[in-house]
Amino acid sequence: MVITYHGGECFKISQGDLTLAFNPPSKDSAIKVSKFGADIVLSSLDNEDFNGIETASIGDKRPFPIMGPGEYEIKGISVRGFKSDTQYGKKKGVNTIYSLSLDGINLCFLGALDGEVPQSAKQDLDDVDVLFAPIGGEGVLNYSSAYKLAVQLEPKLVIPMQYGEKELKSFLKEAGAEATDPVEKLTLKKKDLEGKEGDITVLSAN
Protein backbone atom coordinates (compact mmCIF):
# COMPACT_ATOMS: atom_id res chain seq x y z
CA MET A 1 0.00 0.00 0.00
CA VAL A 2 1.28 3.46 -0.94
CA ILE A 3 -0.21 6.56 0.73
CA THR A 4 0.39 10.06 -0.58
CA TYR A 5 -1.00 13.32 0.80
CA HIS A 6 -2.29 16.09 -1.44
CA GLY A 7 -3.21 18.75 1.13
CA GLY A 8 -6.39 19.49 3.06
CA GLU A 9 -7.94 16.08 3.64
CA CYS A 10 -7.03 14.66 0.24
CA PHE A 11 -5.18 11.34 0.17
CA LYS A 12 -4.34 8.96 -2.63
CA ILE A 13 -4.00 5.34 -1.55
CA SER A 14 -2.81 2.73 -4.04
CA GLN A 15 -2.66 -1.03 -3.68
CA GLY A 16 -1.64 -2.90 -6.81
CA ASP A 17 -3.90 -1.74 -9.67
CA LEU A 18 -6.46 -0.20 -7.29
CA THR A 19 -6.40 3.49 -6.38
CA LEU A 20 -8.59 5.21 -3.79
CA ALA A 21 -9.04 8.94 -3.29
CA PHE A 22 -10.20 10.34 0.04
CA ASN A 23 -11.85 13.77 0.15
CA PRO A 24 -10.43 15.34 -3.02
CA PRO A 25 -11.42 19.04 -3.24
CA SER A 26 -13.52 20.27 -6.15
CA LYS A 27 -12.52 22.96 -8.60
CA ASP A 28 -14.57 25.44 -6.53
CA SER A 29 -12.46 24.87 -3.42
CA ALA A 30 -9.72 27.19 -2.22
CA ILE A 31 -7.67 24.02 -1.65
CA LYS A 32 -5.81 23.29 -4.87
CA VAL A 33 -4.36 19.85 -5.54
CA SER A 34 -3.01 18.06 -8.59
CA LYS A 35 -5.43 15.79 -10.44
CA PHE A 36 -4.92 12.06 -10.36
CA GLY A 37 -6.86 9.01 -11.49
CA ALA A 38 -8.74 6.89 -8.94
CA ASP A 39 -11.04 3.88 -9.07
CA ILE A 40 -13.00 4.87 -5.96
CA VAL A 41 -13.60 8.26 -4.35
CA LEU A 42 -14.69 8.48 -0.72
CA SER A 43 -16.19 11.84 0.22
CA SER A 44 -16.93 12.55 3.89
CA LEU A 45 -18.98 15.70 3.46
CA ASP A 46 -20.89 17.34 0.61
CA ASN A 47 -18.66 20.41 0.58
CA GLU A 48 -16.42 21.78 -2.15
CA ASP A 49 -13.34 21.01 -0.04
CA PHE A 50 -14.13 17.28 -0.07
CA ASN A 51 -16.45 16.34 -2.97
CA GLY A 52 -14.27 16.80 -6.04
CA ILE A 53 -15.00 13.69 -8.05
CA GLU A 54 -13.51 15.45 -11.07
CA THR A 55 -10.19 15.85 -9.23
CA ALA A 56 -9.82 12.06 -9.26
CA SER A 57 -10.97 11.68 -12.89
CA ILE A 58 -8.43 11.38 -15.67
CA GLY A 59 -9.45 11.03 -19.33
CA ASP A 60 -12.32 8.58 -19.68
CA LYS A 61 -11.70 7.16 -16.22
CA ARG A 62 -14.54 7.97 -13.83
CA PRO A 63 -14.23 6.76 -10.23
CA PHE A 64 -17.02 5.09 -8.29
CA PRO A 65 -18.25 7.67 -5.73
CA ILE A 66 -18.96 6.80 -2.10
CA MET A 67 -20.60 9.80 -0.50
CA GLY A 68 -22.29 9.07 2.80
CA PRO A 69 -23.07 6.59 5.57
CA GLY A 70 -23.82 2.98 4.69
CA GLU A 71 -22.15 -0.24 3.60
CA TYR A 72 -20.48 -0.56 0.21
CA GLU A 73 -18.82 -3.37 -1.71
CA ILE A 74 -16.82 -2.30 -4.75
CA LYS A 75 -13.87 -3.90 -6.53
CA GLY A 76 -13.46 -6.41 -3.72
CA ILE A 77 -13.27 -3.71 -1.04
CA SER A 78 -15.81 -3.52 1.78
CA VAL A 79 -16.38 0.01 3.07
CA ARG A 80 -18.46 1.08 6.04
CA GLY A 81 -19.53 4.68 6.51
CA PHE A 82 -20.65 5.94 9.92
CA LYS A 83 -22.71 9.09 10.36
CA SER A 84 -21.40 11.89 12.57
CA ASP A 85 -22.16 15.58 12.96
CA THR A 86 -20.01 18.48 11.84
CA GLN A 87 -20.07 22.27 11.74
CA TYR A 88 -17.56 22.54 8.90
CA GLY A 89 -17.81 25.85 7.06
CA LYS A 90 -20.01 27.10 9.94
CA LYS A 91 -22.84 24.96 8.57
CA LYS A 92 -24.31 22.00 10.39
CA GLY A 93 -23.93 18.91 8.26
CA VAL A 94 -23.46 15.15 8.14
CA ASN A 95 -19.90 13.91 8.13
CA THR A 96 -19.08 10.30 7.28
CA ILE A 97 -16.35 8.35 9.06
CA TYR A 98 -15.05 5.63 6.75
CA SER A 99 -13.70 2.25 7.79
CA LEU A 100 -12.19 -0.27 5.38
CA SER A 101 -9.51 -2.91 5.09
CA LEU A 102 -6.93 -2.86 2.32
CA ASP A 103 -4.16 -5.45 2.02
CA GLY A 104 -4.98 -6.62 5.54
CA ILE A 105 -4.58 -3.12 6.99
CA ASN A 106 -7.58 -1.54 8.71
CA LEU A 107 -8.00 2.12 7.80
CA CYS A 108 -10.18 4.66 9.60
CA PHE A 109 -10.74 8.05 7.96
CA LEU A 110 -12.41 10.59 10.26
CA GLY A 111 -13.15 13.18 7.57
CA ALA A 112 -14.52 16.53 8.77
CA LEU A 113 -15.26 15.28 12.27
CA ASP A 114 -15.47 18.08 14.81
CA GLY A 115 -16.73 16.23 17.89
CA GLU A 116 -17.09 12.79 19.39
CA VAL A 117 -17.27 9.60 17.38
CA PRO A 118 -20.81 8.22 17.85
CA GLN A 119 -20.92 5.33 20.28
CA SER A 120 -22.46 3.06 17.64
CA ALA A 121 -19.41 3.66 15.42
CA LYS A 122 -16.87 3.17 18.22
CA GLN A 123 -18.07 -0.39 18.66
CA ASP A 124 -17.00 -1.14 15.09
CA LEU A 125 -13.73 0.80 15.26
CA ASP A 126 -11.96 -1.42 17.76
CA ASP A 127 -9.10 -2.62 15.58
CA VAL A 128 -7.73 0.44 13.76
CA ASP A 129 -4.32 0.13 12.17
CA VAL A 130 -4.10 3.55 10.49
CA LEU A 131 -6.12 6.57 11.63
CA PHE A 132 -6.44 9.66 9.39
CA ALA A 133 -7.27 12.50 11.78
CA PRO A 134 -7.94 16.22 11.20
CA ILE A 135 -6.11 18.36 13.76
CA GLY A 136 -6.47 21.98 12.64
CA GLY A 137 -9.74 23.10 14.26
CA GLU A 138 -12.03 25.55 12.41
CA GLY A 139 -14.83 23.09 11.73
CA VAL A 140 -12.81 19.92 12.39
CA LEU A 141 -11.12 18.50 15.47
CA ASN A 142 -8.44 20.65 17.05
CA TYR A 143 -5.08 19.13 17.92
CA SER A 144 -6.01 18.39 21.53
CA SER A 145 -9.35 16.71 20.73
CA ALA A 146 -7.75 14.76 17.90
CA TYR A 147 -5.09 13.38 20.20
CA LYS A 148 -7.63 12.40 22.88
CA LEU A 149 -9.67 10.57 20.24
CA ALA A 150 -6.57 8.81 18.92
CA VAL A 151 -5.85 7.57 22.44
CA GLN A 152 -9.41 6.18 22.65
CA LEU A 153 -9.29 4.42 19.27
CA GLU A 154 -5.78 3.01 19.88
CA PRO A 155 -4.54 2.97 16.28
CA LYS A 156 -1.09 1.67 15.50
CA LEU A 157 -0.40 4.68 13.29
CA VAL A 158 -1.85 8.20 13.12
CA ILE A 159 -1.62 10.36 10.01
CA PRO A 160 -2.64 14.00 10.66
CA MET A 161 -4.46 16.06 8.04
CA GLN A 162 -5.96 19.50 7.54
CA TYR A 163 -3.62 21.63 9.61
CA GLY A 164 -1.18 24.51 9.60
CA GLU A 165 2.39 24.39 10.88
CA LYS A 166 1.37 25.73 14.29
CA GLU A 167 -1.34 23.10 14.75
CA LEU A 168 1.02 20.30 13.71
CA LYS A 169 3.64 21.38 16.26
CA SER A 170 0.97 21.53 18.96
CA PHE A 171 -0.34 18.08 18.04
CA LEU A 172 3.12 16.52 18.15
CA LYS A 173 3.81 18.19 21.50
CA GLU A 174 0.47 16.96 22.90
CA ALA A 175 1.36 13.44 21.81
CA GLY A 176 4.90 13.68 23.16
CA ALA A 177 6.24 12.88 19.71
CA GLU A 178 9.48 14.04 18.18
CA ALA A 179 9.18 16.45 15.25
CA THR A 180 10.57 14.76 12.15
CA ASP A 181 10.77 15.76 8.52
CA PRO A 182 7.57 14.93 6.60
CA VAL A 183 7.84 12.02 4.18
CA GLU A 184 6.73 12.32 0.55
CA LYS A 185 4.93 8.99 0.54
CA LEU A 186 4.33 6.13 2.93
CA THR A 187 4.78 2.57 1.70
CA LEU A 188 3.11 0.30 4.21
CA LYS A 189 2.72 -3.42 4.76
CA LYS A 190 0.94 -5.18 7.60
CA LYS A 191 4.22 -6.34 9.12
CA ASP A 192 5.43 -2.72 9.28
CA LEU A 193 2.79 -2.02 11.93
CA GLU A 194 3.98 -4.68 14.34
CA GLY A 195 4.90 -3.16 17.69
CA LYS A 196 3.53 0.28 16.86
CA GLU A 197 1.18 1.99 19.32
CA GLY A 198 -0.10 5.40 18.29
CA ASP A 199 2.98 6.28 16.23
CA ILE A 200 2.61 9.46 14.17
CA THR A 201 3.68 9.82 10.55
CA VAL A 202 3.55 13.24 8.90
CA LEU A 203 3.22 13.30 5.11
CA SER A 204 4.23 16.27 2.99
CA ALA A 205 1.61 17.55 0.57
CA ASN A 206 2.34 16.64 -3.05
Secondary structure, DSSP 8 states (H G I E B T S, - for coil): -EEEE-STT-EEEEETTEEEEES---TTSS--------SEEE-SSSSTTT--GGGG-BTTB--EEE-SSEEEEETTEEEEEEEEEE-GGGS-EEEEEEEEEETTEEEEE-TT--S---HHHHTT-SS-SEEEEE-B-SSS-BHHHHHHHHHHH--SEEEEES--HHHHHHHHHHHT------BS-EE--GGGGTT-SSEE--B-B-
